[in-house]
């Protein structure tokens, strides 16, 4: 007796279409996330060498890659919010925000960068570490006025991050990033205060 077989052709066609699209999005994320992270790091290094032109070249390349990534991830929210993509976006945010902070320029908004608020904020928190590096360079060079300005900017960032007291489940652990940034800011306060006191003592002893 012949057995009627279930025709799964339409099922296979539909699920393959969905999974092929997801696989393509995943491959795109893998291909673009690494250069975004690498170029973000290179941009920050260029900023610390005061080579803003080179830093902007890296940032423009990242923006191009990110635009391609965002286009390719339309309808693939699970891939778009995966750890791989999230880390890349966070690193880009840190680089762009570091560029603004170190030059004392207004910060670009998340919408300006085309990214979500959470990776933006975590990038902002991590940019405090780059501000501390700049502050230490300024102290070493005797640029106390600039160091005080950098420290004031650090405090403003911490004030903002502290005010955004949302559950960690919503912010992917922003509170921990804030705590680390606050600790770096307090260490910077101690370093700045110590240097100012030493400079005043030196000036008093020298009769300046």
C-alpha positions in Angstrom: 0.0 0.0 0.0 1.5 3.4 -1.0 2.0 5.8 1.8 1.2 9.5 1.2 4.3 11.5 2.0 4.0 15.0 3.5 5.1 17.7 1.1 7.5 19.8 3.1 8.7 21.9 0.1 7.0 25.0 1.1 8.1 24.7 4.7 11.7 24.2 3.7 11.5 27.2 1.3 10.1 29.5 4.0 12.5 28.5 6.8 15.5 28.6 4.5 14.6 32.1 3.3 14.5 33.3 6.9 17.6 31.4 8.1 19.6 32.3 5.0 18.9 36.0 5.7 19.9 35.6 9.3 23.1 33.8 8.3 24.0 36.5 5.8 23.5 39.1 8.5 25.7 37.1 10.9 28.4 36.9 8.3 28.2 40.6 7.7 28.5 41.3 11.4 31.6 39.1 11.7 33.2 40.7 8.7 32.6 44.3 9.8 32.8 44.2 13.6 36.5 43.5 13.8 37.7 46.4 11.6 35.3 48.7 13.4 36.9 47.8 16.7 40.4 48.0 15.3 39.9 51.4 13.6 38.3 52.7 16.8 41.4 51.8 18.8 43.7 53.3 16.1 41.6 56.5 16.1 42.0 56.9 19.9 45.8 56.3 19.6 45.9 59.0 16.9 44.0 61.4 19.1 46.5 61.0 21.9 49.3 61.8 19.4 47.3 64.9 18.6 46.9 63.7 15.0 43.2 64.6 14.6 43.3 64.3 10.9 44.3 60.7 11.0 41.8 60.0 13.7 39.1 61.4 11.6 40.1 59.2 8.7 39.6 56.2 10.8 36.3 57.5 12.2 35.0 58.2 8.7 35.9 54.6 7.7 34.1 53.3 10.7 31.0 55.4 9.9 31.0 53.9 6.4 31.3 50.3 7.8 28.6 51.0 10.4 26.2 52.3 7.8 26.7 49.1 5.8 26.3 47.1 8.9 23.1 48.8 9.9 21.6 48.4 6.4 22.5 44.7 6.4 20.9 44.1 9.8 17.5 45.6 9.1 15.0 43.1 10.4 17.7 41.1 12.2 17.4 42.7 15.7 18.9 39.6 17.5 22.1 39.9 15.4 22.1 43.7 15.7 22.0 43.4 19.5 24.5 40.5 19.7 27.7 40.9 21.8 29.8 41.1 18.7 27.9 44.0 17.2 27.4 45.7 20.5 31.1 45.7 21.3 31.9 47.2 17.9 29.3 49.9 18.3 30.5 50.7 21.9 34.1 51.0 20.7 33.1 53.4 17.9 31.1 55.5 20.4 34.1 55.6 22.7 36.3 56.8 19.8 33.9 59.5 18.7 33.2 60.7 22.2 36.9 60.7 23.1 37.5 62.9 20.0 34.9 65.4 21.2 36.0 65.3 24.9 39.7 65.8 24.3 39.0 68.8 22.1 36.4 70.2 24.5 33.7 70.1 21.8 30.0 69.4 22.2 29.3 65.6 22.3 27.6 64.1 19.3 24.2 62.6 20.2 23.5 58.9 19.8 21.2 59.8 16.9 24.1 61.7 15.3 26.2 58.6 15.4 23.4 56.3 14.4 23.6 54.1 17.4 21.5 53.1 20.4 21.7 54.8 23.8 23.2 51.9 25.8 26.4 51.4 23.8 26.7 55.1 23.5 26.6 55.5 27.3 29.1 52.7 27.9 31.4 54.2 25.3 31.1 57.5 27.1 32.0 55.9 30.4 35.0 54.3 28.9 36.1 57.6 27.3 36.7 58.8 30.9 39.7 56.5 30.9 41.1 58.3 27.8 40.4 61.6 29.5 42.5 60.5 32.5 45.3 59.5 30.1 45.2 63.0 28.6 45.1 64.6 32.1 48.2 62.7 33.2 50.0 63.8 30.0 49.0 67.4 30.8 50.3 67.1 34.4 53.6 65.7 33.2 53.9 68.7 30.8 53.0 71.2 33.5 49.8 72.2 31.8 47.8 72.7 35.0 45.1 74.9 33.5 44.4 72.3 30.8 44.5 69.5 33.3 41.9 71.3 35.4 39.6 71.7 32.4 40.0 68.0 31.5 39.1 67.1 35.1 36.0 69.3 35.0 34.8 67.5 31.9 35.4 64.2 33.5 33.3 65.2 36.5 30.4 66.3 34.2 30.5 62.9 32.4 30.3 61.1 35.8 27.5 63.4 36.9 25.5 62.4 33.8 26.2 58.7 34.1 25.3 58.6 37.8 22.0 60.4 37.2 21.0 57.7 34.7 20.1 55.1 37.4 18.2 52.5 35.4 18.2 48.7 36.1 21.3 46.9 34.8 19.1 44.6 32.7 18.2 47.7 30.7 21.7 49.2 30.4 23.8 46.0 30.1 25.8 46.8 33.2 26.2 50.5 32.8 26.4 50.9 36.6 29.7 48.9 36.7 31.2 51.1 33.9 30.1 54.2 35.8 31.7 52.8 39.0 35.0 52.3 37.2 34.9 55.7 35.6 34.1 57.3 38.9 37.1 55.6 40.5 39.4 56.9 37.7 38.0 60.4 38.2 38.7 60.3 41.9 42.3 59.1 41.2 42.6 61.9 38.8 41.3 64.4 41.4 44.1 63.1 43.8 46.7 63.4 41.1 45.6 66.9 40.1 45.4 68.1 43.7 48.8 66.7 44.6 50.4 68.4 41.6 48.8 71.7 42.3 49.9 71.6 45.9 53.4 70.7 44.9 53.5 73.5 42.4 52.3 76.1 44.9 54.9 74.9 47.4 57.6 75.1 44.8 56.5 78.6 43.9 56.5 79.6 47.6 60.0 78.2 48.1 61.3 79.9 45.0 59.7 83.2 46.1 57.6 83.4 42.9 
